[in-house]
Structure formats: C-alpha cells, structure tokens
Amino acid sequence: MSTTSTPESLAPAVPKAAAWFDLAGGKHAVVLGGFSLAATLLLALAYGLTKAPIEQSAREDLRQSLEQVIPTSLYDNNPASDTLQLPLDGRSLLIYRARKAGQVTGVAFEASRKGYGGEIRLLLGVDAQGKLLGVRVLKHTETPGLGDKIEVGRSDWITRFTGLSLGNPPEAQWAVKKDGGPFDQFAGATITPRAVVNGIKDGLQLFAAHRQTLLEEVSK
C-alpha cells in the first residue's frame, strides 16, 4: 500500500500565507486609520471655515425676528445682546431687552403651545405697560394650506394681535370665536389658532406676573 505525503516544498506555504495576511491586515488598518484621520481633519477644517458664517447668519436671523416684534424706533441698543435669564420653575426664560436712552421700552421672549401638528413656538414683543408690540411664529409643524396661516408670509392673521393686552380684550375673553372669544379661527383648522391665542395669552400672563422683576432687572 502506498501513502501520499505532502511535498516538503509546500510545507512553508501555510506560515508564509499567514504572514502575508497579517501584513496585509496591518497595512489595511493603517490605510483605514489614515482615511479616518484625513476625514477628521477635513471635518475640523470645514467646521472652522463655516462656524463664523453660521453664527453670523444665526445672529442676523435673530435680529430680523426681534425687529418684527419690537419696532426699531423704540430702541437704540442691541436687544439681541442685551439679555436676561428669568428663572421659571426649574428652567429659565431668555428675555431680550430693548432700551432707548437707557430706559426700557420693551422686552421680547418666547412662548409655546401644542398645536395640531406639534409645538408652536412664538416670539412676543411686549412694551413696559404689557401691550403687545408684535407676535411672530418662530417654528411650527402645522398642516400646509390650513394651519400655516399663522405665518406672517401666509396671511396677516398674526399681525392682528399688535396693540392688544390682557385688558384689551379682557383676560377671560382671550379665545377664538368658537370658544366665545373675538379672535378668528381658520376654516377646517381651529386647533392651530386656538393654540396661538392661548400661547400669546400665556406670554402676557407671564409678563404681568413678573413685570416688576423684569423691569427692575432690565433697568440696572
């Protein structure tokens, strides 16, 4: 009976192959590491190049939003940088302060309510007597063609609150017509304007509750 044996010339092939794979794997890891480092450096470079323009754009957006709720004729400072943190039940509310000749002429701050599609964020401008200087919607996810009429670019509905206060109309009457108030709702979309009206009312109540503190703080 004959036996088959592996030629001695083939014996080193296995360790040589293993060594080659180890070397190839090492090179592969080095290449991947190089790519990762390059990607990190590129991201850092891109961030460095875009950070300033992004921040500038954000400041410009804020400036424009504030100008829509506090007329520029009412201040000679920069409300975007003249701010106050108002403590509220474990959180703080950022207040933007408008001054003219050192005197406070108004403040701006956010208020929010849940609408039909989600949270509706509002920016309110209020003068020292508690009268609305302006209201704008900062963000919402309401139904296009219905709820989006709260945007100033879609209709003038949101501008109709300018000049109103908790006493005009009386606080108890701050509601849409369907709820017994004087404010129009949208055909087929009552939840959205109801949320906005209630959000504005919340903001006016907050201002009234903290008016003395706010005006004392911003007058320093």
C-alpha positions in Angstrom: 0.0 0.0 0.0 1.3 3.4 -0.9 0.8 6.6 1.1 0.5 10.1 -0.2 2.6 12.8 1.6 2.8 16.5 1.2 5.9 17.6 -0.5 8.3 19.4 1.7 8.3 22.4 -0.7 4.7 23.1 0.2 5.1 23.0 3.9 6.3 26.6 4.4 3.3 27.8 2.3 0.9 27.9 5.2 3.0 30.1 7.6 4.1 32.3 4.6 0.4 32.8 3.7 -0.5 33.6 7.3 2.3 36.1 7.5 1.2 37.7 4.3 -2.4 38.1 5.5 -1.1 39.5 8.8 1.0 42.0 6.9 -1.9 42.9 4.5 -4.3 43.3 7.5 -1.8 45.6 9.2 -1.5 47.7 6.1 -5.3 47.7 5.7 -5.6 49.0 9.3 -3.0 51.7 8.6 -4.9 52.8 5.5 -8.2 52.9 7.3 -6.6 54.9 10.1 -5.2 57.3 7.6 -8.5 57.8 6.0 -10.2 58.3 9.3 -7.6 60.9 10.3 -7.9 62.7 7.0 -11.7 62.7 7.3 -11.4 64.1 10.9 -9.0 66.8 9.7 -11.3 67.7 6.8 -14.3 68.0 9.1 -12.4 70.1 11.6 -11.3 72.4 8.7 -14.8 72.6 7.3 -16.2 73.5 10.8 -13.6 76.1 11.2 -14.4 77.7 7.9 -18.2 77.6 8.3 -18.5 78.3 12.0 -18.2 82.1 11.7 -20.7 82.4 8.7 -23.2 80.1 10.5 -23.0 82.2 13.7 -23.3 85.4 11.7 -26.4 84.0 9.9 -28.0 83.0 13.2 -27.4 86.5 14.6 -28.9 88.1 11.6 -32.0 85.8 11.8 -32.4 86.7 15.5 -32.0 90.4 14.7 -34.7 90.3 12.0 -37.0 88.3 14.2 -36.7 90.9 17.0 -37.2 93.7 14.6 -40.6 92.2 13.7 -41.8 92.2 17.3 -40.2 95.3 18.6 -40.1 98.3 16.3 -36.6 99.7 15.8 -37.8 103.2 16.6 -38.2 102.0 20.2 -34.6 101.3 21.0 -31.0 102.4 20.4 -29.3 99.4 21.9 -29.0 95.8 20.5 -31.7 93.7 22.1 -30.1 90.5 20.7 -27.2 91.0 23.1 -28.9 92.7 25.9 -30.5 89.7 27.6 -31.7 88.4 30.9 -32.4 84.8 32.1 -35.6 84.8 34.0 -35.9 81.7 36.4 -39.1 79.8 36.0 -39.9 76.6 37.9 -36.6 74.9 37.4 -35.9 76.4 34.0 -35.0 79.8 32.7 -36.6 82.0 30.0 -34.3 84.2 27.9 -35.5 87.8 27.8 -34.4 90.2 25.1 -34.4 93.8 26.3 -35.0 97.0 24.3 -33.9 100.3 25.6 -33.8 103.9 24.4 -31.7 106.5 26.1 -31.1 103.9 28.9 -34.8 103.4 29.5 -36.6 100.1 28.9 -39.1 100.3 26.1 -40.0 96.7 25.7 -38.9 93.0 26.0 -39.2 90.0 23.8 -39.4 86.4 24.7 -40.6 83.0 23.5 -43.9 81.3 24.4 -45.2 78.0 23.1 -48.3 75.8 22.9 -49.0 72.4 21.3 -50.9 72.8 18.1 -52.4 70.2 15.7 -49.1 69.0 14.3 -46.8 69.7 17.3 -45.3 72.5 19.2 -45.8 76.1 18.0 -43.1 78.4 19.1 -43.9 82.1 19.3 -41.8 85.3 19.8 -43.6 88.0 21.6 -42.7 91.7 21.9 -44.3 93.4 24.9 -43.9 97.1 26.0 -43.4 98.2 29.6 -47.1 98.5 30.1 -47.9 95.0 28.9 -49.1 95.8 25.4 -48.1 93.6 22.5 -45.7 95.2 20.2 -45.8 92.3 17.8 -46.0 88.5 17.6 -44.4 86.1 15.1 -44.3 82.3 14.7 -40.7 81.0 15.0 -41.4 77.3 14.3 -44.4 75.0 13.7 -45.4 71.8 12.0 -49.0 72.6 11.2 -50.8 71.5 8.1 -49.8 73.3 5.0 -52.6 75.3 3.5 -54.6 75.3 6.7 -52.6 75.8 9.9 -49.7 77.5 8.3 -51.8 80.7 8.0 -50.3 81.6 11.3 -47.2 82.6 9.4 -47.0 86.2 8.5 -46.0 85.2 5.0 -49.2 83.3 4.5 -51.7 85.8 6.0 -51.9 88.9 8.2 -53.7 87.0 10.9 -50.8 87.0 13.4 -50.4 90.8 13.0 -53.8 91.5 14.4 -52.5 90.9 17.9 -50.3 94.0 17.8 -51.6 96.6 20.3 -53.6 94.2 22.4 -53.1 93.3 26.0 -54.7 91.3 28.8 -57.1 94.1 29.3 -57.9 94.5 25.6 -59.7 92.3 25.2 -60.4 91.3 28.9 -58.3 88.3 30.0 -61.3 86.0 30.2 -62.1 86.7 26.5 -58.7 85.7 25.1 -60.1 82.9 22.9 -61.1 82.1 19.3 -64.7 82.8 18.3 -65.6 79.1 18.6 -64.6 79.3 22.3 -66.5 82.5 22.9 -63.7 85.0 22.2 -63.2 87.6 19.5 -60.3 86.0 17.5 -60.9 84.4 14.1 -60.2 80.8 13.6 -59.4 79.2 10.2 -61.9 77.1 8.3 -61.1 73.5 9.0 -58.4 74.3 11.4 -59.4 75.6 14.8 -56.8 73.8 16.9 -53.9 75.8 15.4 -55.2 79.4 16.0 -56.6 78.3 19.4 -53.0 77.2 20.4 -51.6 80.5 19.2 -54.2 82.6 21.1 -53.6 80.6 24.2 -49.8 80.8 23.8 -50.0 84.6 23.4 -52.2 84.8 26.5 -49.7 82.7 28.4 -46.9 85.1 27.4 -48.9 88.1 28.5 -49.8 86.5 31.8 -46.1 85.6 32.4 -45.1 89.2 31.7 -47.8 90.5 34.1 -46.7 88.1 36.8 -43.1 89.1 36.5 -43.4 92.6 35.3 -41.9 94.3 38.3 -39.0 91.9 38.5 -38.4 92.2 34.7 -38.5 96.0 34.7 -36.3 96.3 37.8 -33.8 93.8 36.3 -33.6 95.4 32.9 -33.3 98.9 34.3 -30.0 98.1 36.0 
